[in-house]
Amino acid sequence: MWAQSTRLEHMVSIFIKEDVQERFRTNLLQYLSTRPPPGYTPILFEEEDSSRPSQEELDRALHKFEELPIDWSRELELFKRYTQWITQLNLSSKSMFATRIIYILQRVHPAVVRDILPRLRSVVFSGDLYPFVSTTAITGLSSLRHVTFEVSRFGPSLKSWIQACRPAVNLTGLTMTLHVDERGHQALSISELSSSLQKFLLDRKWKEIELPGQVIKSSLLQKLGEVESLETLVISGPISSKAKGDTGLDGVAFKSLRTLRMIGFSGGDYFPRNAVFPNVEHLVLDFVRPTEGKEEWCPVQYLAAMARACPKLVNLEVSIPSFQDSELTGLTDLSFEPLFALSRLARLVVRTSRVVPISLTDDFLSRAAQAWPNLQELDIDIVHSTRSLLTLQGLAPLAQYCLKLRLLRIGLRPKYVNTVFNPELYGPNANESDYVCALRYLDVGCPSVYGSAAVSAFLSTIFPNLRYIECPEAGNCDLFNEGDHFVWTQVIKTVCQADRDRDIDGLAQMLRRQDLRKKLEGVEKGSGSCHEDLVQSSDYDSDDYWAYSGSECDTYSDSESDD
């Protein structure tokens, strides 16, 4: 069972007796555990050298603690048992005493706490935590893989946290969140953060890094590009203005990168202008409008640039808010045309705002189907497809070229009566029943259709694996009326019923084959005298099952004689 609490101080207060905790509250032990981590000497306390205990006094305090008549294995049994399934810890200023206990025991009785927190994978440093030397009791655990720094302007420096993580030699993940105000005193802090990170990035074999865009500078980007093991990079927030334009990334960069997520950034941040990310397969672009006074941007241009930079994209998610670009009044076929070069694309998700309508045509779907043969999910914002020119007939090329497609969510032309024809041109041939579109989920809103029976037959033919069709609730949208809603529900009922009928027919055919196989096995085990009475077929279809030339079935024989 996985432990619920991730607060170290909470576990200590519950599972370690109060009288045992008192043993760790002496002044000398407190001083011993609140020193800065090795290699870092900040001025945390204004005190004279004479007031500091000598090393001899500290050694005597440790020796006295070691001679305490306490069975530590028994006293820590419940605490150790509870920590066996802890995978994440949140360390704050309240955790200082808890880390002191583990640190002192590691120095005096290392065997007692050797198997503590064996599954700990992630540690979060809260903004109010000063990473004293006792923090190394946690960062020194061999199972630790991920560390999160919650940096604030009035908290400890990032450099001290990095120094406290020196014992964590197996780190592969780094997350950093930034909580500073956006006024004049911010620049110096950002510069220090970026400088501290550059050295830290080259000390580990990182696989996953998440950084705020404010600390991304040209030099830091170059260091990130040099991390050969990096597989996932997440940039949250607008990129620093000093990183725009010439970023030092030219040609092939981030050779091992597989996932790139850019959350809450403005399209003016063209940091990959001349770069190529040869192995990026998953890309998330979450645009935001630049603040007042900054350059305007065009998300479509940035989307095209990223498509050129990531030629092996498999998964693409795009979110576009409102903007003021006078040249762009919505997303059209031309907006997505650069994506046609991504032959490996398997998933495309597009989200927009109310003022960024989507206007696609049947020609777009036809070209997209041929350009993306591996497409498995196409999800383009239905709610904001108010200017769409797509029709039901335009879905047919997807059935012909995108055989792996499983989910389709796209808006059709509103207030347009859809007619369909020639489904046999796009459906599977009789001798190619295995090569059919795998689509199981369809959401096209509530289109107006002419003839529910024809549309049902059309969808069942081109999408034989279709199992679920979404239908919006009546009265929830002004794009259709109650009549359209009623007809579309009839289409859904017909298609879903046809699916159930096909399933029942398939089950019945399978049972008939099993029954026929048992009969054949029984004949072969018998005398073999009636073996010729049974007409066999290689297909064992339903007609062959009842094709007897003898008198095993009296009803069948009588009907033949009457004729």
C-alpha positions in Angstrom: 0.0 0.0 0.0 1.4 3.4 -1.0 1.9 5.9 1.8 -0.3 9.0 1.7 1.8 11.5 3.5 4.8 13.2 1.8 5.7 15.4 4.7 8.7 14.2 6.6 7.9 16.2 9.7 4.4 14.6 9.8 5.8 11.1 9.7 8.4 11.9 12.4 5.7 13.4 14.8 3.5 10.3 14.5 5.9 7.4 14.4 8.8 8.6 16.7 8.1 9.0 20.4 8.4 12.5 21.9 11.0 11.4 24.5 13.1 10.0 21.7 12.8 13.2 19.7 14.0 15.2 22.7 17.4 13.5 22.4 18.0 15.4 19.1 17.1 18.9 20.5 20.4 19.7 22.2 22.2 22.9 21.1 25.3 21.1 19.8 23.3 18.7 17.7 21.2 21.6 16.4 24.3 23.5 15.4 25.9 20.4 13.8 22.9 19.9 11.6 22.3 23.5 10.6 25.7 24.2 9.1 25.7 25.0 5.4 26.3 22.1 3.0 29.9 21.4 2.1 31.4 23.8 -0.4 28.9 26.6 0.3 29.5 29.2 3.0 26.7 31.8 3.1 26.4 34.3 5.9 23.2 33.0 7.6 24.0 34.1 11.1 25.9 37.1 12.4 27.9 35.5 15.2 31.5 35.8 16.4 33.9 33.0 16.0 34.2 32.6 19.8 30.5 31.8 20.0 30.7 28.8 17.7 31.4 25.4 19.3 34.7 23.8 18.5 35.0 20.6 16.6 36.1 18.9 19.8 32.9 19.9 21.5 30.9 18.6 18.5 32.7 15.3 18.6 32.0 14.9 22.3 28.3 15.6 21.7 28.2 12.9 19.0 30.0 10.4 21.3 27.6 11.1 24.1 24.7 10.6 21.7 26.2 7.3 20.6 26.3 6.0 24.2 22.6 6.6 24.9 20.9 3.4 26.1 18.3 3.4 23.4 17.4 0.5 21.1 17.2 2.5 17.9 16.0 -0.4 15.8 13.0 -0.9 18.0 12.2 2.9 18.4 12.4 3.5 14.6 10.6 0.3 13.5 7.2 1.9 12.7 8.9 5.0 11.2 11.0 2.8 8.9 8.1 0.6 7.9 6.0 3.6 6.9 8.8 5.1 4.8 9.2 1.9 2.7 6.6 3.1 0.1 7.3 6.8 0.1 8.2 8.0 -3.4 8.1 11.8 -3.0 8.9 14.2 -0.2 8.1 17.9 0.2 10.8 19.6 2.2 10.0 23.0 3.8 11.3 24.9 6.8 9.1 22.7 9.0 11.2 19.7 7.9 14.5 20.9 9.4 14.1 18.9 12.6 13.0 15.8 10.8 16.1 15.9 8.5 18.2 16.5 11.6 17.1 13.2 13.1 18.0 11.3 9.9 21.3 13.1 9.5 22.5 12.5 13.1 21.5 8.8 12.9 23.4 8.5 9.6 26.5 9.8 11.3 26.3 7.9 14.6 24.2 4.7 13.8 24.3 4.4 10.0 23.1 0.7 10.0 19.8 1.8 11.7 18.7 4.1 8.9 20.4 2.3 6.0 17.2 1.0 4.5 15.1 4.1 5.1 13.1 5.6 2.2 14.3 2.9 -0.3 11.8 4.0 -3.0 12.2 7.8 -2.7 12.3 9.1 -6.3 11.5 12.8 -6.0 12.2 15.7 -3.6 10.6 19.1 -3.6 12.5 22.0 -2.0 10.0 24.6 -0.9 10.9 28.3 -1.2 11.2 28.8 2.6 13.7 26.0 3.2 17.4 26.8 3.8 19.3 23.7 2.7 21.5 23.0 5.7 23.9 20.1 5.8 21.2 17.9 7.3 19.4 18.1 4.0 22.1 15.9 2.5 20.7 13.1 4.5 17.8 13.1 2.0 19.7 14.1 -1.2 22.3 11.5 -0.5 19.8 8.6 -0.9 20.8 6.4 -3.8 17.2 6.0 -5.0 16.6 9.8 -5.6 16.1 10.7 -9.3 14.2 13.9 -9.5 14.5 17.3 -7.6 12.2 20.3 -7.7 13.4 23.8 -6.7 10.6 26.3 -5.8 12.6 29.5 -6.1 11.3 32.8 -4.5 12.9 36.2 -4.3 13.0 36.2 -0.5 14.0 32.6 -0.1 17.5 30.9 -0.1 19.6 31.1 -3.2 19.5 28.5 -5.9 23.2 28.0 -5.5 22.7 26.7 -1.9 20.1 24.1 -3.1 22.4 23.0 -5.9 25.2 22.5 -3.4 22.9 20.5 -1.1 22.2 18.2 -4.1 25.9 17.3 -4.7 25.4 13.9 -3.0 22.5 13.1 -5.4 24.7 11.6 -8.1 21.9 9.6 -9.7 19.6 12.6 -10.5 18.0 12.4 -13.9 15.1 15.0 -13.5 15.1 18.7 -12.6 12.1 21.0 -12.2 12.3 24.6 -11.3 9.5 27.0 -10.6 10.0 30.8 -10.2 8.1 33.1 -7.9 9.5 36.6 -8.3 7.8 39.9 -9.1 8.2 41.4 -12.5 9.6 44.8 -11.5 13.0 46.4 -11.7 14.8 44.3 -9.0 14.2 41.1 -10.9 17.0 41.3 -13.5 19.9 40.5 -11.1 18.1 37.5 -9.6 17.4 36.0 -13.0 21.0 36.4 -14.0 22.2 34.7 -10.9 19.8 31.8 -11.4 20.8 31.3 -15.0 24.5 31.3 -14.1 24.0 28.8 -11.2 22.0 26.4 -13.5 24.6 26.3 -16.3 27.2 24.6 -14.1 24.6 22.2 -12.6 23.3 21.1 -16.0 26.6 19.6 -17.0 27.1 17.6 -13.8 24.4 15.0 -14.3 23.0 12.8 -17.0 19.7 14.6 -17.2 16.7 13.0 -18.9 14.0 15.4 -18.0 14.3 19.2 -17.3 11.6 21.8 -16.7 12.6 25.4 -16.4 10.8 28.8 -16.4 11.2 30.7 -19.6 12.5 33.8 -17.6 15.8 32.1 -16.8 16.4 30.9 -20.4 19.2 32.9 -21.8 21.3 32.2 -24.9 24.2 30.7 -22.9 21.8 28.5 -20.9 20.2 27.2 -24.1 23.6 26.2 -25.4 24.3 24.3 -22.2 21.0 22.5 -22.5 21.8 21.6 -26.1 25.1 20.0 -24.8 23.2 17.6 -22.4 23.4 14.5 -24.6 21.1 12.4 -22.4 18.2 14.9 -22.3 15.0 13.4 -23.5 12.3 15.8 -22.2 12.5 19.6 -22.0 9.6 21.7 -20.7 9.8 25.5 -20.8 7.1 27.3 -18.8 6.3 31.0 -19.4 7.7 33.6 -21.8 11.3 33.2 -22.7 13.7 35.8 -21.5 14.1 38.7 -23.9 17.8 38.2 -23.9 17.3 34.7 -25.5 15.4 35.9 -28.5 16.9 36.3 -31.9 20.4 34.7 -32.2 20.4 32.1 -29.5 23.5 30.3 -30.5 21.5 27.3 -31.6 22.4 26.6 -35.2 22.0 23.4 -37.1 21.4 20.1 -35.2 20.8 20.5 -31.5 19.3 18.4 -28.7 20.2 15.2 -30.4 18.5 12.9 -27.8 15.5 15.1 -27.1 12.2 13.3 -27.6 9.6 15.6 -26.0 9.5 19.4 -26.1 6.7 21.2 -24.2 6.6 25.0 -24.4 3.9 26.2 -22.1 2.6 29.8 -21.9 5.0 31.4 -24.3 4.6 34.2 -26.9 5.3 33.4 -30.6 7.9 36.2 -30.7 10.3 33.9 -28.9 11.9 32.4 -32.1 14.6 30.7 -30.2 14.8 27.7 -32.6 15.0 29.9 -35.7 18.0 28.1 -37.2 18.0 24.9 -35.1 16.9 21.4 -36.0 15.8 18.9 -33.3 16.2 15.7 -35.3 14.6 13.3 -32.8 11.7 15.3 -31.2 8.5 13.2 -31.5 6.2 15.0 -29.0 5.7 18.7 -29.2 3.3 20.9 -27.2 2.9 24.6 -28.1 0.8 26.6 -25.7 0.7 30.2 -26.9 -0.1 33.3 -24.8 -0.4 36.9 -26.0 2.6 39.0 -25.3 2.3 41.7 -22.6 1.5 45.2 -23.7 4.5 47.0 -25.3 6.1 43.8 -26.6 6.2 42.7 -30.3 3.2 41.2 -31.9 3.4 37.7 -33.1 1.8 35.2 -35.5 1.4 31.7 -34.1 1.0 30.2 -37.6 4.5 31.4 -38.5 5.9 29.9 -35.4 4.0 26.6 -36.0 5.6 26.4 -39.4 9.0 27.1 -37.9 8.6 24.4 -35.3 7.4 21.9 -38.0 10.6 22.5 -39.9 12.7 22.2 -36.8 11.1 18.9 -35.8 10.9 16.7 -38.9 10.1 13.5 -37.0 7.1 14.8 -35.0 4.6 12.1 -34.0 2.4 14.0 -31.5 1.6 17.7 -31.8 -0.6 19.7 -29.5 -1.3 23.4 -30.2 -3.2 25.9 -28.1 -3.8 29.4 -29.6 -5.5 32.3 -27.7 -6.7 35.6 -29.0 -4.4 37.8 -30.9 -4.3 41.2 -32.8 -2.5 40.1 -36.0 -4.5 41.9 -38.7 -3.2 39.5 -41.3 -4.7 36.5 -39.6 -8.4 36.2 -39.0 -8.5 32.5 -38.1 -7.0 29.2 -38.8 -7.4 28.0 -42.4 -6.1 25.3 -44.7 -2.9 27.4 -45.3 -2.3 27.6 -41.5 -1.8 23.8 -41.4 -0.1 23.3 -44.7 3.5 23.3 -43.2 2.4 20.2 -41.2 1.8 18.1 -44.3 5.6 17.6 -44.4 5.3 15.6 -41.1 4.8 12.1 -42.6 5.1 10.4 -39.2 2.4 12.5 -37.5 0.1 10.2 -35.5 -1.7 12.7 -33.2 -2.8 16.3 -33.8 -4.7 18.3 -31.2 -5.7 22.0 -31.8 -7.3 24.3 -29.3 -8.3 27.9 -29.9 -10.3 30.7 -28.3 -13.6 32.2 -29.3 -11.9 35.0 -31.4 -9.7 32.5 -33.4 -12.2 30.6 -35.5 -11.2 27.5 -37.5 -12.1 27.4 -41.2 -11.1 24.2 -42.9 -12.3 22.6 -46.1 -12.8 19.1 -47.5 -9.6 19.7 -49.5 -7.7 20.0 -46.3 -8.9 16.6 -45.0 -8.1 15.0 -48.4 -4.5 16.3 -48.4 -4.1 15.6 -44.7 -5.2 12.0 -45.1 -2.6 11.4 -47.8 0.1 13.3 -45.9 -0.4 11.5 -42.6 -0.9 7.8 -43.2 0.0 7.0 -39.6 -2.6 9.3 -38.1 -4.4 7.8 -35.0 -6.0 10.9 -33.5 -7.2 14.1 -35.1 -8.8 16.5 -32.6 -9.5 20.0 -33.9 -11.5 22.3 -31.7 -15.2 21.8 -32.5 -16.6 24.6 -30.3 -14.7 27.3 -32.2 -15.1 25.8 -35.7 -17.9 28.3 -36.4 -16.5 29.0 -39.9 -15.7 25.4 -40.9 -16.5 24.4 -44.5 -16.1 20.7 -43.9 -18.8 18.2 -44.8 -19.6 14.6 -44.0 -18.5 13.6 -47.4 -15.1 15.1 -46.7 -14.4 12.5 -44.0 -14.2 9.7 -46.7 -10.5 10.2 -47.6 -9.6 9.6 -43.9 -11.2 6.1 -44.2 -9.2 5.4 -47.3 -5.7 6.5 -46.3 -5.6 6.7 -42.5 -6.3 3.0 -41.6 -4.8 3.5 -38.0 -7.2 6.4 -37.2 -9.0 5.7 -33.9 -10.4 9.1 -32.8 -11.8 11.9 -35.0 -13.1 15.1 -33.4 -13.6 17.9 -35.9 -16.3 20.6 -36.6 -18.4 20.4 -39.8 -19.9 23.3 -41.7 -22.7 24.8 -39.6 -26.3 25.3 -41.0 -25.4 23.2 -44.0 -27.5 20.1 -45.1 -25.0 17.3 -45.6 -25.5 14.8 -48.4 -23.4 11.7 -48.9 -22.8 9.4 -51.9 -20.6 6.5 -53.2 -19.5 5.1 -49.8 -18.3 1.9 -51.7 -15.5 3.9 -53.2 -13.9 4.5 -49.8 -15.0 1.3 -47.9 -13.0 -1.9 -47.9 -13.1 -4.3 -50.8 -14.3 -7.8 -50.4 -10.8 -9.3 -50.6 -9.3 -6.6 -48.4 -11.4 -6.9 -45.3 -8.3 -6.6 -43.0 -7.4 -3.2 -44.5 -10.1 -1.1 -43.0 -10.1 2.1 -41.0 -9.8 1.5 -37.3 -11.9 4.5 -36.3 -14.0 3.8 -33.1 -14.9 7.3 -31.8 -16.4 10.1 -33.9 -17.4 13.6 -32.8 -18.5 16.0 -35.5 -21.0 17.9 -33.4 -24.6 17.8 -34.6 -24.6 18.3 -38.4 -27.7 18.8 -40.5 -28.1 15.7 -42.7 -30.4 14.8 -45.6 -31.7 11.3 -45.0 -30.6 9.6 -41.8 -30.6 6.1 -43.5 -28.2 7.2 -46.2 -25.8 8.8 -43.8 -25.9 5.8 -41.5 -25.1 3.5 -44.3 -22.3 5.8 -45.4 -20.7 5.9 -42.0 -21.1 2.2 -41.4 -19.4 1.5 -44.8 -16.4 3.7 -44.6 -15.9 3.2 -40.8 -16.8 -0.4 -40.2 -15.2 -0.4 -36.7 -17.1 2.7 -35.5 -18.5 2.1 -32.0 -19.3 5.5 -30.5 -20.6 8.7 -32.0 -20.7 11.8 -29.8 -23.9 13.8 -29.8 -24.3 17.2 -28.0 -27.2 17.8 -25.8 -30.2 19.5 -27.4 -30.4 23.2 -26.6 -26.7 23.5 -25.7 -25.6 25.1 -29.0 -27.0 27.7 -31.4 -25.4 25.9 -34.4 -28.2 23.4 -34.8 -32.0 23.2 -34.1 -34.1 20.4 -32.5 -34.9 18.9 -35.9 -31.2 18.5 -36.8 -30.6 17.0 -33.3 -33.4 14.4 -33.7 -32.2 13.3 -37.2 -28.6 13.0 -36.0 -29.7 10.9 -33.0 -31.4 8.5 -35.5 -28.1 8.2 -37.4 -26.3 7.4 -34.2 -28.9 4.7 -33.2 -28.7 3.1 -36.6 -25.0 3.0 -36.8 -24.6 1.7 -33.3 -27.3 -0.9 -33.8 -25.6 -2.0 -37.0 -22.4 -2.4 -35.0 -24.2 -4.6 -32.5 -25.7 -6.6 -35.3 -22.3 -7.2 -36.8 -21.0 -8.3 -33.5 -23.9 -10.7 -33.0 -23.4 -12.1 -36.5 -19.7 -12.6 -35.9 -20.4 -14.4 -32.7 -23.0 -16.6 -34.3 -20.7 -17.5 -37.2 -17.9 -18.4 -34.7 -20.2 -20.7 -32.8 -21.4 -22.4 -36.0 -17.8 -23.0 -36.9 -17.0 -24.5 -33.5 -20.1 -26.7 -33.8 -19.1 -27.9 -37.3 -15.6 -28.6 -36.1 -16.9 -30.8 -33.3 -19.1 -32.7 -35.7 -16.2 -33.4 -38.0 -14.1 -34.6 -35.1 -16.9 -36.9 -34.0 -17.2 -38.3 -37.5 -13.5 -39.0 -37.8 -13.4 -40.8 -34.5 -16.4 -43.0 -35.5 -16.7 -45.6 -38.2 -16.4 -43.1 -41.0 -19.5 -44.5 -42.8 -21.3 -41.2 -42.8 -18.2 -39.0 -43.5 -19.3 -38.6 -47.1 -22.7 -37.4 -46.0 -21.3 -34.0 -44.9 -20.4 -31.4 -47.6 -17.4 -29.4 -46.3 -16.3 -26.0 -47.2 -13.0 -24.2 -46.5 -14.8 -21.2 -45.3 -17.3 -22.9 -43.0 -19.9 -20.2 -43.7 -23.5 -20.3 -42.5 -24.8 -22.0 -45.7 -22.2 -24.7 -45.5 -23.2 -25.6 -42.0 -26.6 -26.8 -43.1 -25.5 -28.4 -46.4 -26.1 -32.1 -45.7 -26.5 -34.6 -48.6 -27.6 -37.4 -46.3 -30.5 -37.8 -44.0 -29.0 -36.4 -40.7 -31.4 -33.5 -40.8 -34.9 -34.9 -41.5 -36.4 -31.4 -41.9 -34.0 -30.5 -44.5 -34.4 -33.7 -46.5 -38.2 -33.5 -46.4 -38.2 -30.0 -47.7 -36.0 -31.0 -50.6 -38.2 -34.0 -51.5 -41.3 -31.8 -51.5 -39.8 -29.6 -54.2 
